[in-house]
Amino acid sequence: MSKESANPTINDVARIAGVSKRTVSRVLNDSPKVNQKTREHIQQVIKQLKYVPSPQARGLASSRSYLLGLLYDDPNALVIHAVQRGILSVCVAAGYELVVHPCDHRARTLVSGVKTFITRSKLDGVVILPPLSANDKLAAALDAEGFHYVRLAAARVDKPERVVVSDDGAVMADLARHFVEHGHRDIAIITGPRQRLATEVRLDGFRAALAALGARLPAANILEGDFTYASGIEQGRRLLLRKRRPTAIFASNDEMAAGVIHAAWTLDIKVPQQLSVAGYDDSPLACKLVPPLTTFHRPNDTMAALAVQKLLCCIGGRAEEAAQLPSALSPTLLLRQSSGPAPG
């Protein structure tokens, strides 16, 4: 260890590993110019010495800022928190910091604003959340500028190295089967805003799964909400005040599902004895409702961590390695007391 400091330096790592300082710097910067055996040897030395690279050492072989950005437009604070937790679990260990940037996905200046944010903040790459991630114009603009990005989305909207998908469409079959096997035939859905990709994916998946099981989802039983508790109450009441009301309702997030349960309570309709309700998100609210809510758990933190792993590979010039990482994760249906057999 160098005499100048009790803390190990890049020179100490290079000397003990038997390589040049530039080779150590390339490993720190994820350069593809170092073979795997040498990379692993140097990483082991770094771990043994508990070496923490300085910004100067890390910048020796690159012009990186070691800053990543998170682009989002989502009022769901719980989702944003889970995503940030997942991102930080990877980027902090890699020596990166995170800059969070809210956007308005409907703004005319979205593309120029994002480009300005990335340039001004000198970001090495960004993770993009829905609904921004469904904007192909934004992705094309970032690609044209040479900016690195990975999208979290409800469908395969990009190359494998640039996307992590929540496979919502496929898992809708689990809920459809749960309803049908419990005798439900009058089934309804309260969707999110229809311009959202996740809304269409969940609706199409749910409708197709019901059809495959011999159950219909008539157009009159498809109502649009806006992911808020109030819209769940409003659309829930519309469905439940019908002469022939549905016996099962899927709301596309937990907030709206909670609104449906509230609407049922005001109309003296018992859940789940007279009405089964399911949501999506598995938010903390889901377990606090009475009865606890059947819902889908989406691994937001795991998806975000995977997105950063892909992003760091691309930043390091290893797009092929990023493409080999998983590109889709499946939500899990959690059966709780808000759903059960159809009323006799």
C-alpha positions as CSV (number, residue, x, y, z in Angstrom):
1,M,0.0,0.0,0.0
2,S,1.3,3.5,-0.9
3,K,3.1,5.5,1.9
4,E,1.2,8.7,1.1
5,S,-2.1,7.4,2.4
6,A,-3.5,4.6,4.5
7,N,-6.2,4.2,1.9
8,P,-5.4,2.0,-1.1
9,T,-4.9,3.7,-4.5
10,I,-5.2,2.7,-8.1
11,N,-1.4,2.3,-8.1
12,D,-1.7,-0.3,-5.3
13,V,-4.3,-2.2,-7.3
14,A,-2.2,-2.1,-10.4
15,R,1.0,-3.2,-8.5
16,I,-0.7,-6.1,-6.7
17,A,-2.6,-7.2,-9.8
18,G,0.5,-7.1,-11.9
19,V,-1.1,-4.8,-14.6
20,S,-0.8,-1.2,-15.7
21,K,-2.8,1.6,-14.1
22,R,-4.6,2.1,-17.4
23,T,-5.8,-1.5,-17.4
24,V,-7.2,-1.1,-13.9
25,S,-8.9,2.1,-15.0
26,R,-10.5,0.3,-18.0
27,V,-11.9,-2.3,-15.6
28,L,-13.3,0.4,-13.4
29,N,-14.9,2.0,-16.5
30,D,-16.3,-1.4,-17.8
31,S,-14.2,-1.1,-20.9
32,P,-14.6,-4.0,-23.3
33,K,-10.8,-3.8,-24.0
34,V,-10.0,-6.1,-21.0
35,N,-10.4,-9.8,-21.3
36,Q,-12.7,-11.6,-18.8
37,K,-9.9,-13.4,-16.9
38,T,-7.9,-10.2,-16.3
39,R,-11.1,-8.3,-15.4
40,E,-12.1,-10.9,-12.7
41,H,-8.5,-10.9,-11.3
42,I,-8.5,-7.1,-11.0
43,Q,-11.9,-7.0,-9.5
44,Q,-10.8,-9.5,-6.9
45,V,-7.8,-7.4,-5.9
46,I,-10.1,-4.3,-5.7
47,K,-12.4,-6.3,-3.4
48,Q,-9.5,-7.5,-1.2
49,L,-8.0,-4.0,-0.9
50,K,-11.5,-2.4,-0.4
51,Y,-10.4,0.1,-2.9
52,V,-12.8,3.0,-3.6
53,P,-11.9,4.7,-6.9
54,S,-11.6,8.5,-7.0
55,P,-13.4,10.4,-9.8
56,Q,-10.0,11.2,-11.3
57,A,-9.0,7.6,-11.5
58,R,-12.3,6.5,-12.9
59,G,-12.1,9.3,-15.5
60,L,-8.6,8.3,-16.7
61,A,-9.9,6.1,-19.5
62,S,-13.3,7.7,-20.1
63,S,-15.2,11.0,-20.2
64,R,-18.0,9.7,-18.0
65,S,-19.9,11.7,-15.4
66,Y,-21.0,8.6,-13.4
67,L,-24.5,10.0,-13.3
68,L,-27.6,8.2,-14.4
69,G,-31.0,9.7,-14.9
70,L,-34.5,8.5,-14.2
71,L,-37.3,9.9,-16.5
72,Y,-40.9,9.5,-15.3
73,D,-44.4,10.9,-15.4
74,D,-46.4,8.9,-12.9
75,P,-48.4,10.1,-9.9
76,N,-47.9,6.8,-8.1
77,A,-45.2,7.7,-5.6
78,L,-45.0,4.1,-4.4
79,V,-44.0,2.9,-7.9
80,I,-41.4,5.6,-8.2
81,H,-40.0,4.7,-4.8
82,A,-39.6,1.0,-5.7
83,V,-38.0,1.9,-9.0
84,Q,-35.5,4.2,-7.3
85,R,-34.7,1.5,-4.8
86,G,-34.0,-0.9,-7.6
87,I,-31.8,1.5,-9.5
88,L,-29.8,2.5,-6.5
89,S,-29.2,-1.2,-5.6
90,V,-27.1,-1.4,-8.7
91,C,-25.8,2.0,-9.6
92,V,-24.4,2.8,-6.1
93,A,-22.4,-0.4,-6.1
94,A,-21.0,0.6,-9.5
95,G,-20.1,4.1,-8.3
96,Y,-22.9,5.9,-10.0
97,E,-25.3,8.6,-8.7
98,L,-28.9,9.0,-9.7
99,V,-30.6,12.2,-11.0
100,V,-34.4,12.1,-11.0
101,H,-36.3,14.1,-13.6
102,P,-40.2,14.3,-13.7
103,C,-41.6,15.0,-17.2
104,D,-45.0,15.7,-18.7
105,H,-45.5,13.0,-21.4
106,R,-48.0,15.2,-23.2
107,A,-45.8,18.3,-23.4
108,R,-44.9,19.4,-26.9
109,T,-41.4,20.2,-25.6
110,L,-40.9,16.7,-24.2
111,V,-38.2,15.6,-26.6
112,S,-36.2,18.8,-26.5
113,G,-36.6,19.1,-22.8
114,V,-35.2,15.6,-22.2
115,K,-32.3,16.2,-24.5
116,T,-31.5,19.4,-22.7
117,F,-31.7,17.6,-19.3
118,I,-29.4,14.8,-20.4
119,T,-26.8,17.2,-21.9
120,R,-26.9,19.8,-19.1
121,S,-26.6,17.1,-16.4
122,K,-23.9,15.3,-18.4
123,L,-25.7,12.0,-17.9
124,D,-24.1,8.7,-19.0
125,G,-27.5,7.2,-19.6
126,V,-31.2,7.2,-18.5
127,V,-33.9,4.8,-17.4
128,I,-37.3,5.7,-18.8
129,L,-40.6,4.7,-17.1
130,P,-44.1,4.5,-18.6
131,P,-45.8,6.3,-20.1
132,L,-42.7,8.0,-21.4
133,S,-41.2,4.7,-22.4
134,A,-43.9,4.1,-25.0
135,N,-42.9,7.3,-26.8
136,D,-41.0,6.0,-29.9
137,K,-40.3,9.6,-31.0
138,L,-38.4,10.2,-27.8
139,A,-36.4,7.0,-28.0
140,A,-35.5,7.7,-31.6
141,A,-34.3,11.2,-30.7
142,L,-32.1,9.9,-27.9
143,D,-30.7,7.2,-30.2
144,A,-29.9,9.8,-32.9
145,E,-28.0,11.8,-30.3
146,G,-26.0,8.7,-29.1
147,F,-27.6,8.8,-25.7
148,H,-27.8,5.5,-23.8
149,Y,-31.2,4.5,-22.5
150,V,-33.3,1.6,-21.3
151,R,-37.1,1.6,-21.3
152,L,-39.4,-0.1,-18.7
153,A,-42.5,-0.9,-20.6
154,A,-45.6,-3.1,-20.9
155,A,-44.5,-4.5,-24.3
156,R,-41.3,-5.2,-26.3
157,V,-41.0,-1.6,-27.7
158,D,-37.3,-1.8,-28.3
159,K,-34.2,-4.0,-28.9
160,P,-33.5,-6.5,-26.0
161,E,-30.6,-4.4,-24.7
162,R,-32.8,-1.4,-24.4
163,V,-36.0,-2.7,-22.7
164,V,-37.3,-4.5,-19.7
165,V,-40.9,-5.6,-20.1
166,S,-43.6,-6.3,-17.5
167,D,-45.4,-9.2,-19.2
168,D,-48.9,-8.0,-18.2
169,G,-50.7,-9.4,-21.2
170,A,-49.7,-13.0,-20.5
171,V,-50.5,-12.9,-16.7
172,M,-54.0,-11.6,-17.3
173,A,-54.8,-15.3,-18.0
174,D,-54.2,-16.0,-14.3
175,L,-56.9,-13.6,-13.2
176,A,-59.4,-14.6,-15.9
177,R,-59.0,-18.2,-14.9
178,H,-59.5,-17.4,-11.2
179,F,-62.8,-15.6,-12.0
180,V,-64.1,-18.2,-14.4
181,E,-63.2,-21.2,-12.2
182,H,-65.1,-19.5,-9.4
183,G,-68.2,-19.3,-11.5
184,H,-68.1,-15.7,-12.6
185,R,-69.6,-14.9,-16.0
186,D,-70.7,-11.3,-15.6
187,I,-67.2,-9.8,-15.5
188,A,-66.1,-6.2,-16.0
189,I,-62.9,-4.2,-16.2
190,I,-62.1,-0.6,-15.3
191,T,-59.1,0.3,-17.4
192,G,-56.6,3.1,-17.1
193,P,-56.4,5.9,-19.6
194,R,-56.9,4.3,-23.0
195,Q,-53.9,6.1,-24.6
196,R,-51.5,4.2,-22.2
197,L,-49.7,1.2,-23.5
198,A,-50.2,-0.7,-20.3
199,T,-53.9,-0.1,-20.4
200,E,-54.2,-1.7,-23.9
201,V,-51.9,-4.6,-23.0
202,R,-53.9,-5.5,-19.9
203,L,-57.3,-5.1,-21.6
204,D,-56.3,-7.2,-24.6
205,G,-54.8,-9.9,-22.5
206,F,-57.7,-10.1,-20.1
207,R,-60.3,-10.1,-22.9
208,A,-58.4,-12.8,-24.9
209,A,-58.0,-14.9,-21.8
210,L,-61.7,-14.8,-21.0
211,A,-62.6,-15.6,-24.5
212,A,-60.3,-18.7,-24.4
213,L,-62.2,-19.8,-21.3
214,G,-65.6,-19.4,-23.0
215,A,-66.4,-16.1,-21.1
216,R,-67.2,-12.8,-22.8
217,L,-66.2,-9.3,-21.9
218,P,-68.8,-7.2,-23.6
219,A,-68.0,-3.6,-24.6
220,A,-70.5,-2.3,-22.1
221,N,-68.4,-3.9,-19.3
222,I,-65.2,-2.0,-20.3
223,L,-65.1,1.3,-18.5
224,E,-62.2,3.8,-18.5
225,G,-60.7,5.2,-15.3
226,D,-57.7,7.4,-14.7
227,F,-55.9,5.3,-12.0
228,T,-57.4,7.4,-9.2
229,Y,-59.5,6.3,-6.2
230,A,-62.2,8.7,-7.3
231,S,-62.5,7.2,-10.7
232,G,-62.7,3.7,-9.1
233,I,-65.7,4.9,-7.1
234,E,-67.3,6.6,-10.1
235,Q,-67.0,3.8,-12.5
236,G,-67.7,1.2,-9.8
237,R,-71.0,2.8,-9.1
238,R,-71.9,2.9,-12.8
239,L,-71.4,-0.8,-13.0
240,L,-73.0,-1.7,-9.7
241,L,-76.1,0.4,-10.2
242,R,-77.1,-1.7,-13.3
243,K,-80.1,-3.9,-13.1
244,R,-77.8,-6.8,-14.0
245,R,-74.5,-5.9,-12.4
246,P,-71.2,-7.7,-12.8
247,T,-70.2,-10.3,-10.1
248,A,-66.5,-9.6,-10.7
249,I,-64.6,-6.4,-11.5
250,F,-60.9,-6.1,-12.4
251,A,-59.6,-2.6,-11.8
252,S,-56.3,-1.8,-13.5
253,N,-54.7,-0.6,-10.3
254,D,-55.2,-0.8,-6.6
255,E,-56.4,2.7,-6.1
256,M,-59.3,2.2,-8.5
257,A,-60.0,-1.3,-7.0
258,A,-60.2,0.4,-3.5
259,G,-62.7,2.9,-5.1
260,V,-64.8,0.0,-6.4
261,I,-64.8,-1.6,-2.9
262,H,-65.9,1.7,-1.4
263,A,-68.7,2.0,-4.0
264,A,-69.9,-1.5,-3.2
265,W,-70.0,-0.6,0.5
266,T,-72.1,2.5,-0.1
267,L,-74.6,0.3,-2.1
268,D,-74.6,-2.4,0.6
269,I,-73.0,-4.9,-1.7
270,K,-70.8,-7.3,0.2
271,V,-67.3,-8.1,-1.0
272,P,-66.5,-10.9,-1.9
273,Q,-69.9,-12.6,-1.1
274,Q,-71.8,-10.6,-3.8
275,L,-68.9,-9.0,-5.7
276,S,-65.3,-10.1,-6.4
277,V,-62.8,-7.3,-6.9
278,A,-59.2,-7.4,-8.1
279,G,-56.5,-4.8,-8.6
280,Y,-53.0,-4.3,-9.9
281,D,-49.8,-3.1,-8.2
282,D,-49.8,-4.8,-4.8
283,S,-49.4,-1.4,-3.1
284,P,-49.3,-1.2,0.7
285,L,-53.0,-0.2,0.4
286,A,-53.9,-3.7,-0.9
287,C,-53.3,-5.4,2.5
288,K,-54.9,-2.6,4.5
289,L,-58.3,-2.8,2.7
290,V,-61.2,-4.7,4.2
291,P,-61.2,-7.3,2.8
292,P,-57.6,-7.5,1.7
293,L,-57.3,-7.1,-2.1
294,T,-56.6,-9.7,-4.7
295,T,-54.0,-8.0,-6.9
296,F,-50.9,-8.4,-9.1
297,H,-47.5,-7.9,-7.7
298,R,-45.2,-6.3,-10.3
299,P,-41.4,-6.5,-9.4
300,N,-40.7,-2.8,-10.0
301,D,-37.5,-2.8,-8.1
302,T,-36.2,-5.9,-9.8
303,M,-37.1,-4.6,-13.2
304,A,-35.4,-1.3,-12.5
305,A,-32.2,-3.0,-11.2
306,L,-32.2,-5.1,-14.4
307,A,-32.6,-2.0,-16.5
308,V,-29.5,-0.4,-14.9
309,Q,-27.5,-3.6,-15.5
310,K,-28.4,-3.4,-19.1
311,L,-27.7,0.4,-19.2
312,L,-24.2,0.0,-17.6
313,C,-23.4,-2.8,-20.2
314,C,-24.3,-0.5,-23.0
315,I,-22.4,2.4,-21.5
316,G,-19.4,0.1,-21.3
317,G,-19.7,-0.9,-25.0
318,R,-21.1,-4.3,-24.2
319,A,-24.5,-4.1,-25.9
320,E,-24.4,-7.8,-26.8
321,E,-24.0,-8.7,-23.1
322,A,-26.9,-6.4,-22.3
323,A,-29.1,-8.2,-24.9
324,Q,-28.4,-11.5,-23.2
325,L,-29.9,-10.3,-19.9
326,P,-33.6,-11.1,-19.3
327,S,-35.9,-8.7,-21.2
328,A,-39.2,-9.6,-19.5
329,L,-40.4,-10.3,-16.0
330,S,-43.9,-11.6,-15.0
331,P,-46.1,-10.0,-12.4
332,T,-47.6,-12.5,-9.9
333,L,-51.3,-12.8,-9.0
334,L,-51.8,-12.7,-5.2
335,L,-55.1,-14.2,-4.2
336,R,-56.6,-12.5,-1.1
337,Q,-60.1,-12.2,0.4
338,S,-61.6,-9.6,-2.0
339,S,-62.3,-12.4,-4.5
340,G,-64.1,-15.7,-4.3
341,P,-67.0,-17.7,-5.7
342,A,-69.8,-16.0,-7.7
343,P,-73.0,-15.5,-5.8
344,G,-75.4,-18.4,-6.2
